[in-house]
């Protein structure tokens, strides 16, 4: 078995400066020996660096509009990922990871992460055991709302992945819930990360 892995990152505006470090460290540590496609959503195709990739690995550049706020950047990632998974990625991958482009790999990221769903505890809260300290969305008006007294962990949106179809459902969920919030003139406190944590808590 040689699974196909998709990695989705969004590099809009000044975020393209992080691509070189992300890609070079990924080639050194991320699922070495497996087939990986980096799907890069960007408004600056000319700024995507020329990085040497190992055999069986490639970069697919997907143009997207610019965003004015960083909050809009992270929310638009859910939109474009949902559309692209549906139209393209589901025919090209078995697993999918959503990652922040300003991430850098420092050690082996191995095949044991290839499961139905993988997520990472937020580094600021992984030792926290008091629910009221997690930065969940606590406003009932938001679709990301988690009532006080609920929740066991707080996950980062910087790295999460799993079976492609399971990830599609999760990414689509985050996108649709964010859209519902926007219709009601509210934005979850930590954008897609808030919706992600609600999904993990109740599913």
Protein Blocks (a to p, Z undefined) as FASTA:
>chain_A
ZZddddddddehjllmmmmmmmmmmmmmgoghiacddddddfblklpccddddehiacdd
ddddddfbfklmmmmmmmmmmmmmmmmmmmmcfbdcdddfkbccfbdcdfklmcfbdcdd
dfklmmpcbfklpccdfbfkbmkbccehiajbdcdfkbgcddfklmmmmmmmmmmmmmmm
mmnopacfklmmmmmmmmmmmZZ
